[in-house]
Amino acid sequence: MKKGWLILALLFASKLLSAQKTEGFSTKRYDPDYIASYYSDLIVRVYNADKGNHLILNDQENSLGIKYRSNDSFKLGLGVNYKWFGLKIGTDRFFSDNDTQKYGNTSSFGLQSYIIARPFILDVMALRTKGYYATLHGEQARQFQTVDGVYDRMGNLKTTNLGVNFIYVLNSKRFSYKAAFNQTDLQLKSAGSFLWGVGVSSLKIENGKGIIPTEISTAYFVDWAELVLFHSYSSYGSFGYAYSLVPFPKAILTASTSVQIGVRFNKMKYVDQGIVRQQKAGIGGEIRLSGGYHFPWFYVGASFVQTQFNSDVRFRGMQIANGTSFLEFTLSKRIKL
């Protein structure tokens, strides 16, 4: 049933994607005193981007937490935007230094796309990642030996993330996410908007040797000892606010935040206990930041997006949080056709 809802959400996403081709979503429904549209122009860009994936496991009763981070490298790529169509192609920089001796190797494959129309944003993610490194936090962390802050490298830890997140912009006539994040609009005056949205996601964490390191699970994370698989489905609603400041012509600074409230359906597989299922409430959040300037011949800017969803798990104050982050530096050129 939960997989069915996720499939329906993906079909809904594809329907919205095709809707961007209509004139109503492209050039007409905005206030020209606040927004200039570059809908019919070709935007060509060079970008440098870094994506990250993280998991946070907390034993709140015993004040010990584990944070797993992927060791990703910056990617260098090219992109284009024209009318409703956008495409980016990137590859690892050959001069990237992500210190694999310290953090281990991470491999990932998938799609992470932020589809931005004037009245809405649609985030679509399908990402599989293998290889994490662990850091510890909390009062009990000091008793465990770390090297430069890294407790362990978990090369066999795998995660699979699937999700669709829809955000509706209430004041899309005067506020434009397109101006902030893909430069197919130009924000002429400062403006803001309330946001609402819905989303569904799936998270799977796997490690045949155990998700919690053996040294830790003997005294902490008791309910997670010998846990080899954690799989959850989440659904949520969100509410937030976004604002773009235009301090002077051709410049833009944008910030938005939203709170997500929903429910998480968890399935946990143990070596000896079999499968345990549960349902828990969850709360999360999202932050989007962007800034840049349109010079006469090109645009220079940067953007950052981070999401996280938290939920209690089983007993003894156990909690899990998972999230993704995306940082991008952009140099783009607008070409009138």
Secondary structure, DSSP 4 states (H G I P E B T S, - for coil): -HHHHHHHHHHHHHHHHHHTTSGGGTTTSS-TTTEEE-TTSEEEEEEEEEEEEEEEEEETTTTEEEEEEE----EEEEEEEETTEEEEEEEE-TT----HHHH---EEEEEEEEEE-SSEEEEEEEEEEEEEEEEEESGGGGGS--BTTB-EEEEEEEEEEEEEEEEEETTTTT--HHHHHT-SEEE-S-EEEEEEEEEEEEEEEE-TT-SS-HHHHTTS-GGGTTEEEEEEEEEEEEEEEEEEE-SSTTEEEEEEEEEEEEEEEEEEEETTTEEEEEEEEEEEEEEEEEEEEE-SS-EEEEEEEEEEEEEE-SSTTEEEEEEEEEEEEEEEEEE--
